Amino acid sequence: MQRRPEAWGLVIPLLNHEDPNVQFFGAHTAQVKVARDWDAFPRENAEQLRDLLVQLTAHSIAIGRGNFILRKLFVAIASLAIKLVPGHPSRWPGWILSCVQAFSEQGGSAERIHQFLVIVAEEVGTADLLGASKVQMQQSLRDAIPLVVQAITSSVNRSVSISQFQSALLTLQAWMTIFPSSDLLPFIPILIGLLDPSDDNEAIFIAASDTLQEILSKSPLSDGAATKTLTEPLLVWLDSVGSSIIAQTLDVNEVSHSLSKLLVALGDHSALYIAANISSSIPGGCDAGFARATTVLLPLVFCH
């Protein structure tokens, strides 16, 4: 049924149905029609479809549709952007900003905005694009970087809900390969500061640790980069805080397991630096602490 041209007309009534499963099928139909049957869609109606899909998604956010439905609608929007953004003139300039504004105007929460931004990065990153179309889509992501940085920054603190905090760090993880290093660096001290084992909520520690692991392994700061702003601050933290976690851990728990993964990621990232500076000092007179921290990491360095 989804392959028939008439399926376009089913999207709205299906989304408005009282059964969430039917609503999901409506969202899925929109995604499938954009992704698979775009060539048969009348080009003169493309902008109207764009506006309608954003409106339907904003309305679905406003009335509290479930995550699984919204995710399908977000994917449909990203799929449509991949069709409309490339070209001169673009038929959807500033598409990320315009969508975020539309969702926010309908009361979309920060968590919903983060979910949308994660899907945008995922869908555009895996899109089968070549040449000028790929360049133009990548530029549309770069144009949205200030918006994304602001969205993450406003959500990475202990005053927000845990779910919003976690969704913000998932956004950072999804966008860190798009960000230039200059936009990643300010997040490092924030993330290290969140590695606080005394915090009552382990989820904060684990989310911050997971994000630092991604920065160490997959971002523009991977492969030994940013030793002064990434490696050394983590080694100082390891000596002052991380070592106490290790000393106090009697049984493996989620925090100690997350710390172990962070140590492995740091060892992989900074192997040459650690091996070359085992007896060196770092700013602040932490010679002994630096040596202790690097000693903890040396077995990880030489077993990789």
Order of alpha helices (4+ residues) and beta strands (2+ residues): alpha-alpha-alpha-alpha-alpha-alpha-alpha-alpha-alpha-alpha-alpha-alpha-alpha-alpha-alpha-alpha-alpha
